Amino acid sequence: MEVKQLIDQLYLRYDSDRSGALDRREMTRALNELFVEYGVSIRVSERQAGRLMQAIDNSGDGKIQKP
C-alpha cells in the first residue's frame, strides 16, 4: 500500500466531520485506536494529543490537514 493510500484511509476512518483535517478529539481517537490495534499499551489524553499536534501543525489552526 502506498503512503497516500494509507493517509487517505486514516482520514476516512478518523475525520468524523469530513472536514479534511483532524482536530484534537479526532487525533486522540486515532492515536488510541491505532495503539490498541498495534499492541502498544499507551493511552493518550486530549491534552497530550494537542501537544503533539502543536508540533506538527504547519498552519497553526489546531488541526492537521490532509496532505
N, C-alpha and C positions, 0 to 999 in steps of 0.2 A: 504494500500500500504506500502510495506517495504521501509526502508530508502535507500537501494541500488537501488531499482527500481526508486525512486524519483530522486536520483542523476543521474542515467542513463538517465532519461527523460530530466532533466535540461541540461545535457551536449549535448544531441541530439538536443535540441532546441537552445542552445546558442553558442555551439562550432562551429562557422560557417566555420572554415577552417579544421575541423575534425582532429585537432592535438592531441586531448585527454587532452587538457589544455585550460583554459580560460585566454586570455590576458586582458589587461586593457580595451580595446574597447568592447570586448565581455562581460566582467564583468559589465561595465557601462550599457550596453543594458539590461542585465539580471536583474540587480537591479531595473532599472527604469521601465521596463515592469512588473516585479513582484509587485512592489509598486503600480502601477496603477491597476493591477489585483486584489489586495487585499485592495484597497481603501486607501492606505497610500499617503498623499499629500506631499511627499518629492521628490525632483528632485536631482539626484546625478550627479556631474560632473566627467569627466575622472580623474581629479586630486584627488577628494575625493575617487573614486573607487581605484585609485592607492595606496592611503594611507591605505585603508582597506586591500588591497592585500598584502602590505608590512607586515602587522601584522599577516597574515595567510599563507604567502609564505614560506614553510619549506625549499625549495631548494635554494631560493634567485635568481631565474631566471626571476622573474617578471611575472610568470604565476601560475595559480592554477591548479595543475594536478588532473585528475580524480583518485579517490582512487581505 
